[in-house]
């Protein structure tokens, strides 16, 4: 016990106070977990935005920052520099010294191997083939773990979102693109070639062959098409219903192959609950025709899922750097969206 306490005290995890007693012997010592002695960051990088969440060592998210995405920067190095600066800015805004950063998790669009190397990214092609984690680690001075954004969104929904307490989860992200993340037996599924879940361009004919973005006939964006559908435009409503039915059929095939305990719908279109998630759920049921229902629910974390999944990844991959001990579990993270300031 003395050795374990000494290790935790030296790493800054425990604080100690000494109280002199009235009796003989050594003074009594009181130890407490000092969650504020360090912090961990989760970062979600995309063309449209960079999202940063900062938590203490107990998993409570203390700071949140949303900045312009990396598409505004001309090359891979400047994109990476922008990510590093947003982490520094989030720490400064929260009044947390840079030296307290113990680990960072990074979410990005692309195929990422278990070592954190970006094998390919059609969204940020300059990072393809690069060890982004190692470069960012050299800049920020803290260990960095990297993974695919949709996979990390699935991790977040499983750890602290809509898919807690179940072991098998299918997470479907529908926004500008269609992508999937899998949790099987409680663990994120990578696959033999790191591409488990990269389904969009195969299941939906609306997707561009290059970047895999959804193209709409009755508007430039999904928001325009859905707005026109609400205004009663028949062509827009038919396009939405056709899209939902084709997506539901593809989802039903995946559900029959995987048999998940729960399906979570994330991405930008998940915010249109009555116009998208509800009719998608009904269409899936029509295609499946099962006697028992597989729940299809909206994601809890919304646009913040990947950043919080990156935070989970940082805790999971860097236990020794964070706590001074190997194989510590991920704390019960309190997400930013639950803070009163967001109400």
C-alpha positions as CSV (number, residue, x, y, z in Angstrom):
1,X,0.0,0.0,0.0
2,X,2.8,2.4,0.9
3,X,4.5,1.7,-2.5
4,X,1.3,2.2,-4.5
5,X,0.5,5.5,-2.7
6,X,4.0,6.7,-3.2
7,X,3.7,6.0,-6.9
8,X,0.4,7.9,-7.2
9,X,1.7,10.8,-5.1
10,X,4.9,11.2,-7.2
11,X,2.8,11.2,-10.4
12,X,0.6,14.0,-8.9
13,X,-2.6,11.9,-8.9
14,X,-2.9,12.0,-5.1
15,X,-2.5,14.9,-2.8
16,X,-1.6,14.4,0.9
17,X,-2.4,16.3,4.0
18,X,-0.9,15.4,7.5
19,X,-2.9,15.8,10.7
20,X,-1.2,15.7,14.0
21,X,-3.1,13.5,16.5
22,X,-3.3,13.7,20.2
23,X,-1.9,10.2,20.7
24,X,1.5,8.6,20.1
25,X,2.9,7.5,16.8
26,X,3.2,9.1,13.4
27,X,0.7,11.8,12.4
28,X,-2.2,10.6,10.3
29,X,-2.2,11.2,6.6
30,X,-5.2,11.9,4.4
31,X,-4.9,11.2,0.6
32,X,-7.3,12.5,-2.1
33,X,-7.5,12.2,-5.8
34,X,-6.3,15.5,-7.3
35,X,-8.1,15.6,-10.7
36,X,-6.9,19.2,-11.4
37,X,-3.2,18.3,-11.4
38,X,-3.4,17.5,-15.1
39,X,-5.6,17.6,-18.2
40,X,-6.4,15.5,-21.3
41,X,-7.5,16.8,-24.7
42,X,-9.8,15.5,-27.4
43,X,-9.7,17.1,-30.8
44,X,-11.9,16.5,-33.8
45,X,-10.4,17.8,-37.1
46,X,-12.4,18.4,-40.3
47,X,-12.6,20.8,-43.2
48,X,-15.5,22.6,-41.7
49,X,-14.4,22.9,-38.1
50,X,-11.8,22.0,-35.4
51,X,-13.4,21.0,-32.1
52,X,-11.4,20.8,-28.9
53,X,-12.5,19.5,-25.5
54,X,-10.3,19.6,-22.4
55,X,-11.0,17.4,-19.4
56,X,-9.4,17.1,-16.0
57,X,-7.9,13.7,-14.9
58,X,-11.3,12.6,-13.6
59,X,-12.9,13.0,-17.0
60,X,-14.9,16.2,-16.4
61,X,-14.8,18.3,-19.5
62,X,-13.8,21.8,-18.4
63,X,-13.3,23.6,-21.7
64,X,-14.7,23.5,-25.2
65,X,-13.6,25.3,-28.4
66,X,-14.9,25.4,-32.0
67,X,-12.7,27.0,-34.6
68,X,-12.5,27.2,-38.4
69,X,-11.7,23.9,-40.1
70,X,-8.5,23.1,-41.9
71,X,-9.7,23.8,-45.4
72,X,-8.7,27.4,-44.9
73,X,-5.0,26.4,-44.8
74,X,-2.9,25.8,-47.9
75,X,-0.9,22.7,-47.0
76,X,-0.5,19.8,-44.6
77,X,2.0,21.5,-42.3
78,X,-0.1,24.6,-41.9
79,X,-3.2,22.5,-41.2
80,X,-1.4,20.7,-38.5
81,X,0.0,23.9,-37.0
82,X,-3.6,25.2,-36.9
83,X,-4.7,22.2,-34.9
84,X,-1.9,22.7,-32.4
85,X,-2.7,26.4,-32.0
86,X,-6.4,25.6,-31.3
87,X,-5.3,23.2,-28.5
88,X,-3.1,25.9,-27.0
89,X,-6.0,28.4,-27.3
90,X,-8.4,26.1,-25.6
91,X,-6.0,25.7,-22.7
92,X,-5.3,29.4,-22.5
93,X,-9.0,30.2,-22.4
94,X,-9.6,27.7,-19.6
95,X,-6.6,29.1,-17.7
96,X,-4.8,25.8,-17.8
97,X,-1.0,25.8,-18.2
98,X,0.3,24.0,-21.2
99,X,2.6,21.9,-19.0
100,X,-0.5,20.2,-17.5
101,X,-1.5,18.6,-20.7
102,X,-0.7,14.9,-20.2
103,X,-2.2,13.3,-23.4
104,X,-4.3,14.1,-26.5
105,X,-6.6,12.2,-28.7
106,X,-7.1,13.2,-32.3
107,X,-10.0,12.4,-34.5
108,X,-9.7,12.9,-38.3
109,X,-11.4,11.9,-41.5
110,X,-9.5,9.0,-43.2
111,X,-8.3,5.5,-42.9
112,X,-6.0,5.3,-39.8
113,X,-4.1,2.2,-38.6
114,X,-3.8,1.0,-35.0
115,X,-0.4,2.8,-34.8
116,X,-2.1,6.1,-35.6
117,X,-0.7,6.6,-39.1
118,X,-3.1,8.1,-41.7
119,X,-3.1,5.5,-44.5
120,X,-5.4,7.6,-46.7
121,X,-7.7,10.6,-46.4
122,X,-9.7,12.0,-49.3
123,X,-10.9,14.9,-47.1
124,X,-7.4,16.0,-46.0
125,X,-5.2,14.4,-48.7
126,X,-2.0,16.2,-47.5
127,X,-2.0,14.0,-44.4
128,X,-2.2,10.7,-46.3
129,X,0.8,8.5,-45.4
130,X,1.8,10.8,-42.5
131,X,2.3,10.0,-38.8
132,X,0.2,12.9,-37.7
133,X,0.3,11.9,-34.1
134,X,4.1,11.9,-33.9
135,X,4.3,15.3,-35.5
136,X,1.7,16.8,-33.2
137,X,3.4,15.2,-30.2
138,X,6.6,16.9,-31.1
139,X,4.8,20.3,-31.3
140,X,2.7,20.0,-28.1
141,X,5.0,17.9,-25.9
142,X,2.4,15.3,-25.0
143,X,1.6,11.8,-26.3
144,X,-1.0,11.8,-29.1
145,X,-3.3,8.9,-30.1
146,X,-5.0,9.2,-33.5
147,X,-8.0,7.4,-35.1
148,X,-10.8,7.7,-37.6
149,X,-13.6,10.2,-36.7
150,X,-16.6,8.1,-37.2
151,X,-15.0,5.2,-35.3
152,X,-14.4,7.6,-32.4
153,X,-17.9,8.9,-32.6
154,X,-19.1,5.3,-32.1
155,X,-16.7,5.0,-29.2
156,X,-18.1,8.1,-27.6
157,X,-21.7,7.1,-28.0
158,X,-20.9,3.7,-26.5
159,X,-18.9,5.1,-23.6
160,X,-21.0,8.1,-22.6
161,X,-23.8,8.5,-25.1
162,X,-26.9,6.8,-26.5
163,X,-25.3,3.3,-26.6
164,X,-24.1,2.7,-23.0
165,X,-24.6,-0.7,-21.4
166,X,-24.7,-2.6,-24.7
167,X,-21.8,-4.5,-26.3
168,X,-22.7,-4.5,-30.0
169,X,-23.5,-1.1,-31.6
170,X,-23.8,0.0,-35.2
171,X,-23.2,3.8,-35.4
172,X,-24.3,5.4,-38.7
173,X,-23.2,8.9,-39.5
174,X,-25.3,10.8,-42.1
175,X,-24.3,14.3,-42.9
176,X,-22.3,15.5,-45.9
177,X,-21.3,11.9,-46.2
178,X,-22.5,8.4,-45.1
179,X,-20.1,6.4,-42.8
180,X,-20.4,3.8,-40.2
181,X,-18.6,2.8,-37.0
182,X,-18.9,-0.5,-35.2
183,X,-18.6,-1.6,-31.6
184,X,-18.4,-5.4,-31.3
185,X,-18.1,-7.1,-27.9
186,X,-17.5,-3.7,-26.4
187,X,-14.5,-2.8,-28.7
188,X,-14.3,-0.6,-31.8
189,X,-14.0,-2.8,-34.8
190,X,-11.1,-1.9,-37.1
191,X,-11.0,-4.8,-39.6
192,X,-8.0,-6.5,-41.2
193,X,-7.4,-3.5,-43.5
194,X,-8.5,-0.7,-41.1
195,X,-11.6,0.0,-43.3
196,X,-14.5,-1.5,-41.2
197,X,-17.4,0.9,-41.7
198,X,-16.2,2.7,-44.8
199,X,-19.5,1.9,-46.6
200,X,-20.8,5.2,-47.9
201,X,-19.8,5.1,-51.6
202,X,-21.0,1.5,-51.9
203,X,-24.5,1.7,-50.5
204,X,-25.7,5.1,-51.7
205,X,-25.7,6.1,-55.4
206,X,-26.1,9.8,-54.4
207,X,-22.5,9.9,-53.1
208,X,-19.7,11.5,-55.2
209,X,-17.1,9.0,-56.3
210,X,-14.3,11.3,-55.1
211,X,-14.8,12.8,-51.7
212,X,-17.9,10.7,-51.1
213,X,-20.2,13.7,-50.4
214,X,-24.0,13.4,-50.8
215,X,-25.4,15.2,-53.9
216,X,-29.0,16.5,-53.9
217,X,-31.1,17.2,-56.9
218,X,-33.6,19.7,-55.3
219,X,-31.1,21.8,-53.5
220,X,-27.4,22.4,-52.9
221,X,-27.5,21.0,-49.3
222,X,-29.6,18.7,-47.3
223,X,-30.9,21.7,-45.3
224,X,-32.2,23.3,-48.5
225,X,-33.9,20.1,-49.7
226,X,-35.5,19.5,-46.3
227,X,-36.7,23.1,-46.1
228,X,-38.3,22.8,-49.5
229,X,-39.9,19.6,-48.4
230,X,-41.4,21.3,-45.4
231,X,-42.7,24.0,-47.7
232,X,-44.7,21.4,-49.6
233,X,-42.5,20.9,-52.7
234,X,-43.4,17.4,-54.0
235,X,-40.1,16.8,-55.8
236,X,-38.1,17.6,-52.7
237,X,-40.3,15.4,-50.5
238,X,-40.0,12.5,-52.9
239,X,-36.2,12.9,-53.0
240,X,-36.0,12.8,-49.2
241,X,-38.3,9.8,-49.0
242,X,-36.3,8.0,-51.7
243,X,-33.0,8.7,-50.0
244,X,-34.4,7.5,-46.6
245,X,-35.7,4.3,-48.2
246,X,-32.5,3.5,-49.9
247,X,-30.5,4.2,-46.8
248,X,-32.9,2.1,-44.7
249,X,-32.5,-0.9,-47.0
250,X,-28.7,-0.7,-46.8
251,X,-28.9,-0.3,-43.0
252,X,-31.2,-3.2,-42.8
253,X,-28.8,-5.4,-44.6
254,X,-26.0,-4.4,-42.3
255,X,-28.2,-5.0,-39.3
256,X,-29.0,-8.5,-40.4
257,X,-25.3,-9.2,-41.0
258,X,-24.2,-7.8,-37.6
259,X,-27.3,-8.1,-35.4
260,X,-26.4,-5.2,-33.1
261,X,-28.1,-4.5,-29.8
262,X,-28.7,-0.9,-30.9
263,X,-28.3,1.3,-33.9
264,X,-27.3,4.9,-33.3
265,X,-27.9,7.6,-35.9
266,X,-25.4,10.5,-35.8
267,X,-24.2,13.2,-38.2
268,X,-25.9,16.4,-39.2
269,X,-29.1,14.8,-40.5
270,X,-29.7,13.2,-37.1
271,X,-30.7,16.6,-35.8
272,X,-33.8,16.4,-38.1
273,X,-35.5,13.9,-35.8
274,X,-39.1,13.9,-37.0
275,X,-38.1,14.5,-40.6
276,X,-35.2,12.0,-40.8
277,X,-34.6,9.6,-37.8
278,X,-38.3,8.7,-37.3
279,X,-39.0,7.9,-40.9
280,X,-35.7,6.1,-41.2
281,X,-36.6,3.9,-38.2
282,X,-40.0,3.1,-39.8
283,X,-38.4,2.3,-43.1
284,X,-35.8,0.0,-41.5
285,X,-38.6,-1.9,-39.7
286,X,-40.5,-2.4,-43.0
287,X,-37.3,-3.8,-44.7
288,X,-36.4,-6.1,-41.8
289,X,-39.8,-7.5,-40.9
290,X,-38.5,-8.9,-37.7
291,X,-40.7,-10.1,-34.8
292,X,-38.3,-8.4,-32.3
293,X,-37.3,-4.8,-32.8
294,X,-33.7,-3.6,-32.9
295,X,-33.7,-0.1,-31.4
296,X,-32.7,2.7,-33.9
297,X,-32.1,5.9,-31.9
298,X,-30.7,9.3,-32.4
299,X,-27.1,10.0,-31.2
300,X,-26.9,11.8,-27.9
301,X,-23.6,13.7,-28.5
302,X,-24.4,15.2,-31.9
303,X,-21.5,17.1,-33.5
304,X,-19.4,16.7,-30.3
305,X,-19.2,12.9,-30.6
306,X,-15.9,12.6,-32.3
307,X,-14.1,15.0,-30.1
308,X,-15.3,13.2,-27.0
309,X,-14.4,9.9,-28.6
310,X,-10.9,11.3,-29.1
311,X,-10.9,12.1,-25.4
312,X,-11.8,8.5,-24.6
313,X,-9.0,7.3,-26.9
314,X,-6.4,9.5,-25.2
315,X,-7.3,8.1,-21.7
316,X,-7.4,4.5,-23.1
317,X,-4.1,4.7,-25.0
318,X,-2.0,6.8,-22.6
319,X,-2.8,5.6,-19.1
320,X,0.9,5.6,-18.0
321,X,1.4,9.2,-19.1
322,X,-1.8,10.4,-17.5
323,X,-1.8,8.5,-14.2
324,X,1.7,7.0,-13.9
325,X,0.1,3.5,-14.0
326,X,-0.5,1.0,-16.8
327,X,-4.0,-0.2,-17.8
328,X,-6.1,2.3,-15.9
329,X,-9.7,2.4,-17.0
330,X,-11.2,5.3,-18.8
331,X,-13.0,7.5,-16.3
332,X,-16.8,8.2,-16.5
333,X,-16.5,11.3,-18.8
334,X,-18.9,14.2,-18.2
335,X,-19.5,15.6,-21.6
336,X,-19.5,19.3,-22.5
337,X,-23.1,19.2,-23.8
338,X,-24.4,18.5,-20.2
339,X,-22.9,21.8,-18.8
340,X,-25.4,24.4,-17.7
341,X,-23.6,27.0,-19.9
342,X,-24.8,25.2,-23.0
343,X,-28.5,25.3,-22.0
